[in-house]
């Protein structure tokens, strides 16, 4: 007998990643993003106030990385975000890629705490991204 199930084998990694993130007390992250379209020269010189919107990603898991000595003493965090959720937001905002979404992100809010993105990595299986790993640092009020 053969397997005639309708699921795609390449989507298995995404389904497993989503299930794992939900099971690991997955939470929600809010990305504070700049608008995708601006009024050109008017906003560049500050005549039009920049408005920010929030984009919600869920499920995500946030964990603190091992402390290392740094001059500023800011803690480093790792945010694991579902590629399915990121893809939904990229499509909703009509962006070209997840990198474009993360590029226009000013801050990431999880549990009321703001973080700044330091680096982004995508994790793939069978040529398809199933998880995004964001390296974050705590945002100080003067950073925002």
Secondary structure as the mmCIF struct_conf table of DSSP 4:
data_model
#
loop_
_struct_conf.conf_type_id
_struct_conf.id
_struct_conf.beg_label_comp_id
_struct_conf.beg_label_asym_id
_struct_conf.beg_label_seq_id
_struct_conf.end_label_comp_id
_struct_conf.end_label_asym_id
_struct_conf.end_label_seq_id
HELX_RH_3T_P HELX_RH_3T_P1 UNK A 9 UNK A 11
HELX_RH_AL_P HELX_RH_AL_P1 UNK A 12 UNK A 23
TURN_TY1_P TURN_TY1_P1 UNK A 24 UNK A 25
STRN STRN1 UNK A 27 UNK A 34
BEND BEND1 UNK A 36 UNK A 37
TURN_TY1_P TURN_TY1_P2 UNK A 40 UNK A 40
HELX_RH_AL_P HELX_RH_AL_P2 UNK A 41 UNK A 44
TURN_TY1_P TURN_TY1_P3 UNK A 45 UNK A 46
BEND BEND2 UNK A 47 UNK A 48
STRN STRN2 UNK A 52 UNK A 64
HELX_LH_PP_P HELX_LH_PP_P1 UNK A 65 UNK A 67
BEND BEND3 UNK A 71 UNK A 72
STRN STRN3 UNK A 76 UNK A 82
HELX_RH_AL_P HELX_RH_AL_P3 UNK A 83 UNK A 92
TURN_TY1_P TURN_TY1_P4 UNK A 93 UNK A 94
BEND BEND4 UNK A 96 UNK A 96
HELX_RH_AL_P HELX_RH_AL_P4 UNK A 98 UNK A 103
TURN_TY1_P TURN_TY1_P5 UNK A 104 UNK A 104
STRN STRN4 UNK A 105 UNK A 110
TURN_TY1_P TURN_TY1_P6 UNK A 111 UNK A 112
STRN STRN5 UNK A 113 UNK A 125
TURN_TY1_P TURN_TY1_P7 UNK A 126 UNK A 127
STRN STRN6 UNK A 128 UNK A 138
HELX_LH_PP_P HELX_LH_PP_P2 UNK A 139 UNK A 140
HELX_RH_3T_P HELX_RH_3T_P2 UNK A 141 UNK A 143
#
